[in-house]
Amino acid sequence: MLIQRIVRIVAAVLLLLVQCGCWNQIELNDISIVSATGVDVEDNGKWRMSYQLIIPQAISATTGVSTGGAPVYVFSTESDSIREAVNKTSQELSRKLYFPHNQMVVISEKAARQGIGPLLDVYLRTPDSRETVTVFLTRGKARSILEQLMPLEKIPGQAVQRMIENDQKNGSSFPQMSIHRILLDLLGPTHTAGIPSLTLSGEGELADSVDIMKETHSNKKIRLHQLGLIQGDKLIGWLNEQQSRGVMWLSGRIKQTTVAFACVNGETTRSSSIRIEEAKTTVKPERTKDGFVMQIRTKVKGVLTEYRCIDDLSKPQSIRRMESQIAGEINRMMSAGWVAVKKQHADIVGFGTIIHEKYPQTWNKIRSGWNDKLEDVQIRLETKVSVSRTGMSNNSFKAAQEKTGGQR
Amino acid sequence: MAFFSKRKGSARQSDTYTSTKGKGGKQTDKVEPLTADLDVNARVIGDRLGGSLDIVLRELRSAGKESIRLIVVYIDSIVDHRMIQEGILSPLADSPIPPLDLQDSGQDNNRQGSIIVGIAKHILSIGTIRSITTIEEALEALLGGSCLILAESEQTALAADVSGGEQRAVTEASTQTVIRGPQHSFTENCMTNIGLLRRIIRSSELRIHCLYIGRHTNTRIAVVYIEGIADAGVVNEMNRRLRAIDIDGVLESGYVEEFIQDKTFTPFPTLMNVERPDVVAAGLLEGQVAVIVDGTPFVLLAPVTFFKFFQSAEDYYQRYDISTFLRMLRHFAFVVSMLLPATYIAVTTFHQEMLPTTLLISLAAQREGVPFPALAEALLMEITFEVLREAGVRMPRAIGPAISIVGALVLGQAAVQAGLVSPAMVIAVSFTAISNFVTPQFNIAIAARLIRFSLMLLAGALGFFGIITGIIVVLTHLAGLRSFGVPYMTPAAPLLPSSLKDILIRVPRWAMSTRPLAIGGGKRKKDAKAPPWQRRSSGPEEE
């Protein structure tokens, strides 16, 4: 009796398991992992989606079967809507595209000028595409970025992702923009975002063949280039690297970087440099009669890494002089960034957000057309640099040599 | 007869029970008393034993003028010949039985029984002697390894315990080993085992009750506990359950375990079996009750809780920080041994997005060309491993190396190269297998093995959802289990905070001032604080 009942229950449970089917079960060899996506717009107005698929056997060292083939495969599909274009891949691919491991999305300038709204909508709506994907713009075709192989790394998509992460950590000249971050910025008070762009620098052919990787150098390579300014959902202009870095300073997104500075005020060759290890920027808006003054306080700590001046570093006043020199250099970068932002009418620094937080009433009045009112915003810079160490040595090599007798 | 000293009284304390169950149920309930005729008695006993090869009936006459005819009966194969020779045969042959009037006893001067009393009191140099009045008692004594002494015209016989014969010596523990700690283990002999315990717990409070189970084996079973520490209710319950057993034979403590455990339909053991005297002693000191079954070195301990199975004897011999680390490691390994293959299946077939990209690519590359779905692959490997493992236990020792070569090759390299399984799966299965061996108690490790398979099926059908469902079912089941009335998951559920110091962590010895509440409770010692030299400087407690 009891056993009969148990058997029945177990059978029912087993049947239930089978009944529900294997739901979203999918084996690893039924998916093709997408590492990068490219978005282009064709002349006829259709979306052209490009995919960089990873070929695991060519990458994994464990299989032991080195195919010698390319580690990725790039192809494109075309349609009026993005998801339909993705859907069309089933007409030419044996496996299902798998997006959760997508590392980057490259948007061509043309597509960005047309508006990235549809793409953002897709990312918000579908569960298999993640908002952590890093977004880049490119001046040329997005597809050609996907086709380019990168040195050292096997998967180009991942390589670019790591490149921007490396820059975040060590250079901080461009912001890393994920879909999530872009959504935050574009849906925030200022409706603007800055997205870094990739470019193929150098002459010659694309490094799109494994054979090219056999050489010690490549003619063409992917590098971070400019910062594209998005307003609303459209690309409106570009900032160069220096301006981008100024914006990074202003918005307090510098983590670690190297700042070159001159020995004396007015000198053009900035021959010494400091490694910034800590940087903190606080922005305080102040209302004035006809606009705002942004009080920008920056505190920077760093280590001297290169020194070509003649000052005696064992004296505190020369350190102080150097610190003010560095502060001046940082201020210069910030001003340059701000000037460029003002000119382009895109508040990617996020001053609007800060004013919105401090003066919500006033903000409601000025929010419309904020980006055109940037002229009324002044910045007041207050930068404090402290050089915590002068590195492993004191005076510059030249100064030391002169001290020992000045024989040259 | 008060003079029959009960030096090994414990062995016969439950005589009342013995007569009702162990013997009574064995044969017909007819009781046949010994007669006054020596030859009749000897013949009846011989007949009852069916004239077996190893029955020895030795007739002799006592020394002295008033020579008395005696018959000594014993079973040759289970007695100690030297004891018979030195303790029974030579004294009987050498010294005369003193007449009744010379005996300094307060007995009524009845002729009947005087010879037997005389022999028992003045001649035999054997420790344990009983008087026997019926044939059934005589047979039982004989089969238990006693030597029977029948005297002319006496209705009473003597049974002298001379049990002996070949038996295994006390050796190192082979299944529950430790690096530091006592190395000896129990043997198959019940008395030896009790002795091992007595030598550790030299307390007058140590109680040993004995009873006999098995219609044919009549196996001696000892219930051991410490009066005042063990819960009287548990002791009574243990006795009640043991008495209710009706079985042909008991060959191992597993027979008993199945009868007295609280729930049959569970993969989790509700009794612990131990082959280490120190572990049993520790259990007794915490209030557990031990059941020693003659014929097996595995002693049962009850009541137990789930977490007891992860406590190794060594935890208490090593420093507390080391023990704590190892304790956590063991719990972790148990979870791994249950969940790892299931998790692997779920992640690779449902939740690929959870993996780091590089790992995913590596796994995907390994899976290229593998013909089976991950579930089939995992089941294949698991079953292969289980087969190998079983073979390793069962096979003759001489074939061992051959199996290990085949196992290593088939399971690892060859299977991967043949494209049957992916290397990552081999790693997952191997790590699962190794984790399974970490659990100190074999029987709960097996529970993990059983559950692993059902979790794998659930993971293959429903992914993490299935695994979580499975875990919930297992946890619910665990929470409902009891071992001799003690909830299985104590002190976690029901939560007893004061008993938590010996579960995931093992606090220093001096901080374990109370016994586990669930089992015994009560204070271990009056002063529950840290020793003074540790109290002054901030001890680990304050940190």
Interface residues (C-beta under 8 A of the other chain):
Chain A: L17 V18 C20 C22 W23 N24 Q25 I26 E27 L28 N29 I31 I33 S35 I54 P56 Q57 I59 S60 T62 T63 Y98 P100 H101 Q103 D128 R130 I155 Q158
Chain B: T348 T349 F350 Q352 E353 T357 T358 L360 I361 S362 L363 A364 A365 Q366 R367 E368 G369 V370 P373 A374 P423 L457 L458 G460 A461 L462 G463
